[in-house]
Amino acid sequence: MRKIYSFILPLILVIAVVAYFIVPLIDSLTLTWFARDIDKRVILVHSTLNDSLVEMVKNKQRKKIEVLFNRVIQDERLYAMAFCSTDGKFDVKTETFSQLTCVLQDTSKQVALPAGAVNIAAISIVDDENVKLGELVLVHDLSFIERRSSETREYVIYFFTGLGIVISFLTVILIKISYRGWSLSLKKILDEDFISGTKQKSPDFDFAPLVQHLRKYFIEFDKERRSRDDERISWTPKSLKDILNKELYGDEVIIVSNREPYIHEFKNGRPEVLFPASGVVTALEPIMKACSGTWIAHGSGGADREFVDNKDSIMVPPGENKYKLRRIWLTQEEENGYYFGFANEGLWPLCHIAHIQPVFRLEDWEMYKAVNQRFALAVKEEAKSEDPVILVQDYHFTLLPKMIKDLLPKATVITFWHIPWPNPEFFGICPYREEILEGLLGSTILGFHTPFHCNNFLDTVDRYMECRVDRSSLNISYNKKITSINNYPISIEFQLGKTVTNHSEENALIKKMYGIGEDVLIGIGVDRMDYTKGILERFLSIERFFDKYPEWKGKFSFIQIAAPTRSSIKEYQKFGNELKITAERINTKYSTKNWPAVILLAEHFNHHQVIEYYRQSTLCFVSSLHDGMNLVAKEYIAAKEKEDGVLILSQFTGAAMELPEAIIVNPYNIDQCADAIKMALDMPEAEKHGRMKSMRSYVHEFNVYRWAGRMLLDAARIRKRERILRTQL
């Protein structure tokens, strides 16, 4: 025993001495790294804000500068900002800058404030003619450096402590082998009960707390990195292309969706190409154009077969030929079973919890499996590499991720679920729940709109599958494969700075078309004619509104655009008839010869037509009973260039979590919705402007390109990690 101590103690002493010198060195390096990081952040903020700031300063737009500064300092490291003009007559600063005077700085320096140590940096703001307008002063909070240094010291100490324990353990084992015989010691070490865990391990060598601490650190580090990336990226089609070129350079990208991005139809006997109005298509097409990938979809157009080659493919967009569209043909029987049957009579009502009983037929399920397998084989045929990036879209392909993994084990499969995910009890209704969950767990990344839907999925898997669910990292381990669960809120393409045109002529035309007086205010609803959209509840709310507030009769009309959909399904036929009867009853009760209370337009409108209805409306009513996101709310916001109008939004949409400035309602509470209409119509113009301006700013920043880019960045990191692991093995 004395010999053991005489060997181990000097070794531990050496490790302690090495740690004593290394810890201060790491502290010094950490300080140097963060100082450089702050300098780079100062340059980045300046280059981002210079042009906008020059324009605002020249136009004396103090309020806009204050709003801009207050948004920028939401960064946890940026404590305060100020603009100090050269003449001292146009100084603008945040409230957190109040303890500093607006004195121009030539160099960066550190000072102490009640908030802690800060770094002050000033950089000149010049216009296009190189005329200096003033200084942009940035105050960074340095307290995070101490926190990071403290964490680093803690991890280094853990490392050397663990190293000492490991070396000591190995030394004890070696000495025991030398004194008692290597065969006996080896037998004890490799005892099957010890390896399997049935024997209790010595607490002296329990590294679980350290592993757990390190895992927590890496999760927090990854979240911080994601946040930092979002700050630095302005999400546009170009930035999406740059991400592909940088993070996924040379990688093959394949998209699978039920709906195709280009449809060929016969119109007046002649073929015509149509571009369906779809947020998904808008988001994913820049990816295809950037990487010359392949899009696999159901060929549903009447003239689609006329334009494909002998491999059922066509290069699109027409005239540009940037990527390949592979069309899959389905018979009427296959479409009825896979799409109208299992997907839309089964999964759609199951996930929307809209009081319509899901219908599950064995023949529909068999057809659904067969069609998913057809798409999986098409992916295999189109793949040029063994590890492509494959983006699978929506509830039509719950089985596809696993099928793809079976055919291409090294592929990275990103599945996005565009509709809500229900709670475990409701999902348990499905007789094929285990097969569906197993299919989705073939995904490398599985995305939902909201954290709520992510948690529902984790709860469902935990309830019905034998797997390990790690809620801290949002990972599910099943069959030795890991699926990462995350929320990626989808949005729309939206660019600020569009010219605001005079729409008075269009406004007069719309009102004249429907016999609405010039002084009558208009409300708008835009949906597919679907029972999940709450259109019937919306009409009942309007009826209640006129009952409670009769002074608005003749002064307000509501236009409902309801595009027919899935008309072959009985529930949709029944709902369409009920909606028409309700609209007629309300009009019979309230309308006059010169004033319609409700206008139901059960027809298809193109995107540009819908935008005009948005622009001319005083309010937009989104009353979905259950929705993954609902892009109508965001489209309405984008259309309101004059920053007027009010959005009434159901609390059961994903958009309600992102747009608190809307009037949030429970669509089942008819009286509350009626009062919300009254509130919207009576709202002061200043309040309308403030609410709409805030929502437009959010939708502009969190656009559809961010949705796609965020998933691709996460996929790129996973692919790099997997390639490193494969190389090591």
N, C-alpha and C positions, 0 to 999 in steps of 0.2 A: 504493500500500500504506500509506503514511504517513497519507493521508487517511482510509483505512478505520480504522486504529488510533485516529486522533484523534477519530473519531465513536463508535467502540465503547467505548473505555476510559471516557469520562465517563458513558456510559449504564450500564456495569457498576458504576461507583462509586456512582451514584444508587441502583441496586438494592441494593447492599451496605449503604448507609446506611439505607434503608427497612427491610431485614431486621434491622439492628442494633437498631432501636427496636421493631419488631413482636414479635420473639421474646420479650423480657421481658414485654411486655404479654400475650401468649398464656399465658406461665407463670403470671402473676397471675390471669388469668381461669380457667385450669385449676384452680388451687388453690381459688378461690372456688366453682367448680362442684362440686368433689368435697367441699368442706366442707358445702355445702348437701345434697349427696347422703347424706353420713353422718348429718346431722341427721334427714333423712327416714327413713333406714333404722332409726335408733333408735326413732322414733315407730312405724314399721311393726312392728318386733319387739315393742315393748311392747303395742300393740293386739292383736297375734296371740296373745301368751302370757299376758296379764293374767288372763283368766278361768280358764285351766287352772292357772296358778301359784297363784292364790288358793285354789283347791280343794286342791291338793297341800300348800300351806303349812298350811292349817287341819287337814288330816289327817296332818301330820308325815310326808309321803311323801318323805323325803330321796332315796331311791334313784331314784324316778321323776323327780325334778327333775334329778338328775345325768345320767340317760339323756337327758332332754329337752335339757339344756344341751349335752351332748356332740354331739348330732345337729345343733343349731343352729350350733355353731362350726365345722362342716364347711365353711361359707362361707369362702372364701379370705381375705376381708377382716376377718372377725370373729375376733379372736385369743383372747379369753377372756370368760367370763361368771361372774357371781356374784349370789346373792341375799343381801342383808344385812338381817336382821330388826331391828326397832326395839329389841328387848331384847337383841340380840347372842347369843341362845341357840339360834338356828336359822339359822346361816349355812351356805350351800351354794355351792360354787364348783368350777369346773373345775381340772384340774391346771395348766393354763397360767396360772392366776390366782395361783399360789403366791408369786410375787415381789411381790405387792401385798397390802396389809392391807385388811381389810374395813371401811373407814371411809366413812361416808355422804358422798356428794358432792352439793353444791347446784348446781354448774355443771360444764360440760364443760371439760376441760383436756388438754394434751398433755404426756406425759412420755417419757423415754428408758428403754428396757429392753434387755436383751441381744438380744431379737428385733428391735429397731429402734424407731423412733418410733411411739408409739401414741396414740390418743385415748380418754380415759375419760369416759363419760357415765353419769349415774345418773338414774333416773326412778322415781317412787313407785309402789308396788303397793298399791292400795286395794280393799276388798271392796265388795259391793253397798250397804252402809250407810255408805260413805265413810270407813271406818276404815282408817288406814294400817297395813299389815302390815310394810312394810320398803321397801327400794330394790332395783331391778333394775339391776345395774351391767354395762355393756357396754364391752369394750375392743376398739377397732378398730385393726388394723394399718395404718399410714399409708404403708408402704413402696411400696404400689402407686401412690400419687400421684406419687412421684418417677419411677417407671417410666413412667407415662403421660405425665408432663411431658417426660421424656427422649425418648419416642417422638414426641411432638408437635413438639418442637424439631427432631428429625431430619427429620420430614416437611416442616416449614416450610423448612428448609435445602434439602431436595431440590427443593421447589417453586420457590424463588427461583433455585437453580442451574439448574434446567430452564428457567425463564423467561428467564434470562440467555442460555442457550445458544440457545433458540428465537429470541430477538430478535437475537442476534448472527448467527445463520444467515440470518434474513430480511434483515438489513442487508447482509450480504455479497452475497446474491442480487440485491438492488435495485441495489447499486453496480455489480455485474458487468453487469446489464442496461443501466444508464445508460452505461457505458464501452464495451461491446462490441456493443450493439445488442439491443433487446428480442426481436426475432424469433429470433435465434440462441440466446440464453439460454433462451427459452421452449421451443424445440425440444429442447434438451438436458435440461431439467427434466422434460419430458413424454415422454422417450424410453421406448418401450414395454418394452424390455428391462429398464430400471431399475425401472419400475412392477411388472413381473411378477416381479422378484426374480432374474433370470438374471444380472444384473450385480451385482458386490459393492458394497454400499453403504459409504460412508465410516464408519469406526468413530467419528469425531468426533460423529456424530449418532445413535448407537445408544441408544435409550431402553428397550430390553428389560429391563435390570436394574431400572430404576425401576418399570416397569409390573408386573413380577413381584413386587417388594416391596410395591407398593400392593395388588395382588390378595391377597397373603398377609395383609396387614393387615385388609382388609375381610372375609376369611373368618374370621379370629380374632375380629373385632368381632361378626360375626353369631352365632358360637358363644356368645360371652359374653352377647349379648342374649338368646338362647334360654334360657341357664342362668338369667339374671336373671328372665325371665318365669316360669319354672317355680317359682322361689323365692317369687314374689309371689302365685301363683295357687293357691287351694285348689280342686282339681278336683271339681266337683259338677255335677249337671244345671243348676243355676242359673248357675254360672260359665261353663258351655258356652253357655248362652243369652246371657249377657252378652257373650261374645266375638263371637257372631254379630251381636248388635245394635251392637257397637262397631266391629268390624273388617270385617264383611261386611254392613253395614246397607244394605238395599235390594237386595242381590244375590239372584238366584234360585239355589236349590239343588235339584239333582236327584240321586237315588241310583238306581243300577242294580245289582241283585243277582239271582241265580238264585232264591234263597229269598225268599218274601214275608213281611212282618212279621205279617200276619193271614191265617189260612186258614179258609175255610168248608167244613165237612164235614157229611155226613149221619150222624146218630147215632140209631139206632132210628127211622129214617124222618123225623127232624126235623133241620133245619139247625142247626149249632152252630159258633160262632166259636172258633178255637184260636189261642193265642199261642205260637209255637214257642220252645223254650228255646235261645236263641242269643245269644252274647256280642256278635255283630255287630249284631243287632237292638237289644239293650240300649244299645249305644253310639250308634247312629245315630238312634234314634227321638227323643231330645231335640233333635237338629238339625232334624228335620222339624217337630216341634211348635213350635219357636221361630221358624222362617222360613216356615211354611205351604207347604213345598215339595212336590215330587212324588217318589214312590217307584215305580220301574218294576221289575216282577218277573214271573217265570213264574207264571201262575195254575194251581196244581197241585191245589187242593182240589176234591173232588167236587161241592161246592155253590157254588163260586166264581162261576159264571155267573149264579146266581140273584140276586146282589146288586149287580151292576154296572149302570151306566147305558148309554146307547147308544154311549158312547165307551170302553166297557170299564173304567170307573173307579168308584171308591167312596171316600167320605170316611171316614177312620179317625183315631184309635181309635173303636170303636163308642160312640156317645153323646157323644163330645167333638168329633169332626169337625175335627181340627186340621190334617190334611194329606191330600193325594190319593194313593191307591194305584192305579196303572195296571197292569192285568193283561195279560200277553201270553199268548195261547193257542198251544200247540204240539200238533201231531198226535202220535200214538204213534210214527210213523215218525221225525218230527223229534226227539222226545225220545230215542229209541233211538240215533240217530246223533250228535246234539249232546251230550247229557248222559251217557248210559250208554256210548256208543261212544268218541268222541274224547276227551271230558273225563276220563272215569273209567277207561277201559281204555287210554288213551294217555297223557295228561298226568299223571294221578295217580301211576301207578307210575313214570313217567319222573322225576318230581321227588322222589319219596320214596326212590328207590334201595333198594327193599325186596325185591330178588331175585325180583321178578315181571316177566316180560318185557312191556314196553309193546307194545300192539297198535295199529298205524296202518293204517286202511283208507281208501282214497280216497273212498269213498261217505260215510264218517263225517266226513271233513275237509270235503267239499262241504256237508254238512248243517250242520256247525259254522259255516262261513263264512256260510251263508244265515241262520241264527238270529242270529248276531252282527249281521248287516245289518238284520234285523228290529228288533232292540233299538235300533240306531243311528237308524233312521227314527222309532221311537217317541220317542226323546230329542228329535229335531228337531221332531216334532209337539207335544210337551209344552212345549218351551222358549218362554217369552214374551219373552225378550231375546236379543240376539246374543252375549252373553258370560256365560252362566250358569256356576255352579260345579257340576261333575258328579263324583260319587264312584262309581267303578266297582269292584266287589268281585270279586276272586278269578280263578281260572284258567279259569272258564267263558267269560270275555270277553277273551281275549288280543288279539283283532283290533279290539275295540270302540273303544279310545282313538283310533286313527288314523281310523277311520270317522267318529267324532264330529267330529274336527278337520277332516275334509274337508267336513262339512256345516256346522259352526259354527267357523270358524277362530279366532275370538276367545274361545272357551270355555276355561275353566280345568278341566282334567281331572286328577283325583286318582285314581290306581289303586292299590289295596292288594292285595298278593299274600299270601294267608293261609297258604300251604303253603311248604315249603322250595324254594329255587332250587338246582339241582344244579350241579356243576362243568362247565366247558365241554366236556370229553370226553364226559360222559354226556349232556348236552343235545344234543350233536351227533348222537345216534342219531335224533332227530326229523327226518323227511324234509321238514318244513315249517318248519324252524327260522328261516330268514330272514324269512318272512312273519310269524311270531309275534313276533320281535324288532322288526320294523318296526311292527307293530301296537301293541306296548307303548310304543315310543318316541314314539307320538303323545301320550303322557301329559305333562302339565306337571310333575307330581310322581308318582314311582313309589315306593311304600313296601313295605318288608319288615319282618319281626319283628326280625332281628338284623343287626349289621354283617357277619357272616360271609356271610349270604345276599346282602347288597348287593355285597360283593366278588365273589362268584360271578357275579352278574349282570354286573358291570362287565367281568370276565374273559371272559364269554361274548360280550358285545357286541364287545369288542376283538378276539376271535378270528374272528367270523363276519361282522361288518358293516364297511363303509367309513365310518367316522365318527371324531370326535375325542372321546376319553375323558379328562377332566380328573379325576384321582384326588384332587387336593388339595381341590377344591371339590365332588367327587362329582356332576359334571355331564357329560352326554353331549350333544354337538352333532351333530345329524343332519338333513340337508336344511334347513339354516339355522334349525332349531328346537332349543331346549335342553330336555332332560328332567333334572330334579333327582332324584337317587337318595338316599333316606334311610331310616333304620330307625326304626320306630314300634312298639315292643313292645306288643301288645294285652294287655288284662287283663280284669277282671270288675268289675261293680258291687259295691262293698264299703263298708259303713259301720261304723265302730267304735261301741262304746257300746250295742250291743243287749243286752237283758236276757237273762241266762243262766237258762234254765228247767230244771226237773228232768225229765230224759228217761228216768228209770228205767223208767216204764211202757212207753214205746216200745221201750226196750232189751229188756225182758223179752218183749214181743210179737214182736220180730224173732227172738230166739233160740228162742222157743217155736214159731214158724212153721216153722223149719227143723230142729227137734230138736237144738238146741245147748244144752249145759248152762250154768247161770248163771255158773260160774267159768271158762268157756272164753273166751279172747281172740279177737277177730275182726279179720281183715284184709279190706280192700275194694279192688276194682278196678272202675272205671267207664269204659266205652269203647263206641264203636260196634264191631260185629263186623267189624273190618277187619284185614287182614293186616299193616298198618303199625304197629299198636298194640302188637305184641309180646305178645299174650295167651298164645299157645302157649308162648313162651319163659318167660313168667311161671309157667305151670303146671309146666313142667319144673323151674323153680327151687324151687317149693314141694315137688315130689317129691324133689328133691335135699336140701332142708332136712330133711325127715322121715327121709331116709336118714342124714344126718350127725348129726342131733340127735334121736334116737328118744325122748328124755325129753319132747319136746313133743307126742307123739302123745296125743290126747284132751284137749289143753290149748289148741289153736289151730286155728281153722277159717278158711278163706278164701272169701269171697263175691265172685263175679265177675258184675257186671251187664254184659251185652253186648247192646246194642240192635241188632236185625237191620237191615241196610242194603244197598242195591244187590243185592238177592237174585236179580235176573234175570241178573247177571253170573256166569259159570261159576266164576271164581276165588274169588268170595265164597261161592258154594255149597260149593265144595270145602273152603275154609277153615273154614266153619261146621261141616261134618261132622267134619273132623279135630279140631276143638276139643272137640266133644262126646265123641268116642271117647277122647281123652286124659283128659278129666275122669272118665269112667267107669272108665278103667284105673287112675287114681290112687285113686279111691274103693274100687275092688275090692281094691287092694293094701293100703290103710291103714284105711279107715273101719270103724267098728263100728256096732252097732245104735243106740247112743245118741250117736254122734259122727260127723258127716260131715267129711271132710278138705277137700273142695272142693265148693262149691255154684255151679253155672253157671246163671244166670238169663238166658236168651236171650229177652228181652222188653223192652218199652218201659216206663220209669218216668218219672213227671213230676218236675219240679225239687224239689218239696217232699218227695217220697218219697226221692229220692236224698240230700237233706240229712240225713235221719234216719239213713241208713246211714253217712254220713260221721261223724256225731256219735257213733255207737255203736262205731266201729272204733278199734282200737289203732294200726293203721298203714294207710296207703294206698300201693299199689304202682303206679307209673306206669312202664311198661317199653317205651315206644314205640321202635321201631327207627329212626324218623326222623320228626320233627314240627316244624312251624313254630314253635309255641309250646307247646301243650297246656294248655288252661284247666282241665282236671280237677284238676291240681295246685293251682291257685289257688283253685278252688272248695272243695277239701278244707280248705285253710288258712282260708278265710273261715268255714267251718262250725264250726271248732274254737274255739268261744267260751270254753271253759274252758282254752284254751291247752295242751291235752294232745294226744297222738297224735304219730306220726312219719311223715314223708313219705319214701318211697324213690323216687328219681327218675332216669330214664334220662339219661345224658350227651348223648344225641342229640336232646334237646328244647330249644327256645329258652328254656323256663323254667329249665333247669339253669344258664344263664348269669346269671339273676337271683336264684336261690334257693340259694346255696351252703350254707345251713344244713341243707338236706335231705341225706339219705344218697345220694350220687351214685354210680350204678353203670353198668356196661356190660351191657346186657341180653343180649348174646351170651355173656357169661361166667357160666354157670349156677352155678358154685361161688361166685363173688363175690356173686351175688344171693341165694343161700341163706344166706351169712354175713351179708348185710345184713338179712335177715329176723330172724336170731338177734340181731343187734345192736339192732334196733328193739325187739324184745320184752324184751330185758334192760336197755334204757337207763334210767338213774335218772330219777325224776320231775323233779328239778331241771333236768337237761339237756334233757329233753323240753320243759319250760316255757320255758327260755331260747331254744331253737331256734325253737319255734313262735311265741313272742312277737315275735322279730325278723322272721320271715317275714310275720306278720300286719301288722306295722307297714309293711313294704315294699309289700305288696299293697294296703293301704289308701291309701298315698300315690300309688303308680303304678297308678291304677285305669283303667277303660275310658274314662272321660270325658277323662282326660289323653291317651289314645291318639287320640281323635277331635279334641280341641281342639288338640293339637300340629300335626296335619295342616292344620287350618283356619287356624291362625295363619300357617303357612308359605305357604299358598295366598294369604292376604290380602296378605302382603308382596310376593309375586310379582305379584299383580294390580295393586297400587299402582305398582310399578316399570314394568310394561308400559303402564299408562295414562299415566304420565309420559312414557315414550318415544314413545308414539303422539301425545301432545300436542305434543311437540317436533318430531316429523316433520311 
